[in-house]
Amino acid sequence: MTTTETAPRIVVGVDGSPDSLTALEWAARQAELTSAALEVVTTWEWPNTYGVPFSLPAEYDPDADARRILEDAVVPVHAAHPSVTIRANAVKGPPAPTLVDLSRGAALLVVGSRGHGEFAGMLIGSVSNHCASHAHCTVVVVRPSTEASD
């Protein structure tokens, strides 16, 4: 009897913020150490108008913006960790529930402690808090480094 084993999968949420890029680098190093595949995810949604009519510029494309964020994040990480299999995925939907859904079957879910849209000074953002409470796998919340750079 033959079994087909697949590499473990690490999911990491990226929104382009410094904390999410730190989380991505941490996840890439972990993937390298554990021979895991890395699934880099960013999400996008159409703006909520709350019933107030407004128009968006014709060139507004949140999916393309999300894909640009992914490319800008993944290219240097792939160069630094060429042995890691990286899959980049832009998903339409709210970040926290989307990451929780993608955590099914993953070995690890990695998020930054704060991203875009959070109140300044919060210790842990709402997305990372939601993921830590609801994910289907182990969650790592990566805090920014407090070391002074030389």
C-alpha positions as CSV (number, residue, x, y, z in Angstrom):
1,M,0.0,0.0,0.0
2,T,1.4,3.4,-1.0
3,T,0.6,6.6,0.7
4,T,1.2,10.0,-0.8
5,E,2.5,12.5,1.8
6,T,2.3,16.2,1.1
7,A,4.5,18.8,2.7
8,P,3.1,20.6,5.7
9,R,1.6,24.0,4.9
10,I,2.2,27.2,6.7
11,V,-0.3,30.0,6.1
12,V,0.8,33.6,6.6
13,G,-1.4,36.7,6.4
14,V,0.2,39.7,4.7
15,D,-1.3,43.2,4.2
16,G,1.9,45.1,3.4
17,S,2.3,46.5,6.9
18,P,5.7,46.2,8.6
19,D,4.3,43.7,11.1
20,S,2.9,41.5,8.4
21,L,6.2,41.5,6.5
22,T,8.0,40.6,9.7
23,A,5.5,37.7,10.1
24,L,6.2,36.6,6.5
25,E,10.0,36.5,7.1
26,W,9.5,34.5,10.3
27,A,7.1,32.1,8.4
28,A,9.6,31.7,5.6
29,R,12.4,30.8,8.0
30,Q,10.1,28.3,9.7
31,A,9.1,26.8,6.4
32,E,12.7,26.4,5.5
33,L,13.5,24.6,8.8
34,T,10.5,22.3,8.6
35,S,10.4,21.7,4.8
36,A,6.9,23.2,4.7
37,A,5.2,24.9,1.9
38,L,4.3,28.5,2.5
39,E,0.9,30.0,1.5
40,V,1.1,33.8,1.6
41,V,-2.4,35.3,1.7
42,T,-3.7,38.8,1.4
43,T,-7.4,39.7,1.4
44,W,-9.4,42.5,-0.2
45,E,-12.9,43.8,0.0
46,W,-14.9,46.4,-1.8
47,P,-15.3,49.5,0.4
48,N,-18.4,49.5,2.6
49,T,-20.6,52.6,1.8
50,Y,-22.9,52.2,4.7
51,G,-25.7,53.2,2.4
52,V,-24.1,56.5,1.3
53,P,-23.7,56.6,-2.5
54,F,-20.3,57.4,-3.8
55,S,-18.3,56.6,-6.9
56,L,-15.0,55.0,-7.2
57,P,-12.4,55.9,-9.9
58,A,-12.7,53.7,-12.9
59,E,-9.2,52.4,-12.4
60,Y,-9.9,51.3,-8.8
61,D,-9.1,47.6,-8.6
62,P,-8.7,46.2,-5.1
63,D,-7.9,42.7,-6.4
64,A,-5.0,44.1,-8.4
65,D,-3.8,46.2,-5.4
66,A,-3.8,43.0,-3.3
67,R,-1.8,41.1,-5.9
68,R,0.7,44.0,-6.0
69,I,1.1,43.8,-2.2
70,L,1.7,40.1,-2.5
71,E,4.3,40.4,-5.2
72,D,6.1,43.1,-3.3
73,A,6.2,40.9,-0.2
74,V,6.9,37.6,-1.8
75,V,9.7,38.5,-4.3
76,P,12.4,39.3,-1.7
77,V,11.3,36.4,0.6
78,H,11.6,34.0,-2.3
79,A,15.1,35.4,-3.1
80,A,16.2,34.9,0.5
81,H,14.6,31.5,0.8
82,P,14.8,29.8,-2.6
83,S,14.2,26.3,-1.3
84,V,10.8,27.2,0.1
85,T,7.8,26.5,-2.1
86,I,5.7,29.7,-2.0
87,R,2.1,30.1,-3.1
88,A,0.7,33.6,-3.1
89,N,-3.0,34.0,-2.9
90,A,-5.2,37.1,-3.1
91,V,-8.6,36.3,-1.6
92,K,-11.8,38.4,-1.7
93,G,-13.2,38.5,1.8
94,P,-12.6,39.8,5.3
95,P,-9.1,39.0,6.6
96,A,-9.8,37.3,9.9
97,P,-12.5,34.8,8.8
98,T,-10.6,34.1,5.6
99,L,-7.4,33.3,7.4
100,V,-9.3,31.1,9.8
101,D,-10.9,29.2,6.9
102,L,-7.4,28.8,5.3
103,S,-6.0,27.4,8.5
104,R,-8.0,24.2,8.0
105,G,-5.4,21.5,7.3
106,A,-2.4,23.8,7.9
107,A,0.4,23.1,10.2
108,L,0.6,26.7,11.3
109,L,-1.0,30.1,10.8
110,V,1.3,33.1,11.2
111,V,0.1,36.7,11.5
112,G,1.7,40.0,12.5
113,S,0.6,41.5,15.8
114,R,-0.8,44.6,14.0
115,G,-1.6,45.5,10.5
116,H,-3.2,48.3,8.5
117,G,-6.4,49.6,10.0
118,E,-5.6,49.0,13.6
119,F,-5.6,51.7,16.3
120,A,-2.1,52.9,17.0
121,G,-0.7,51.5,20.3
122,M,-2.8,48.4,20.5
123,L,-0.8,45.4,21.6
124,I,-2.6,42.8,19.4
125,G,-4.8,43.6,16.4
126,S,-8.3,42.4,15.9
127,V,-7.3,40.1,13.0
128,S,-4.5,38.4,15.0
129,N,-6.7,38.2,18.1
130,H,-9.5,36.6,16.0
131,C,-7.1,34.1,14.4
132,A,-5.6,33.1,17.7
133,S,-9.1,32.5,19.1
134,H,-10.6,30.6,16.1
135,A,-8.0,29.0,13.9
136,H,-8.0,25.3,13.2
137,C,-4.2,25.0,13.8
138,T,-1.5,26.5,15.9
139,V,-1.2,30.2,15.6
140,V,2.0,32.3,15.9
141,V,1.6,36.0,16.4
142,V,4.9,37.7,15.4
143,R,5.7,40.8,17.3
144,P,8.0,43.5,15.8
145,S,11.6,43.4,16.9
146,T,12.5,45.7,19.7
147,E,16.2,45.4,19.1
148,A,18.0,48.5,17.9
149,S,19.6,48.0,14.5
150,D,23.3,48.9,14.1
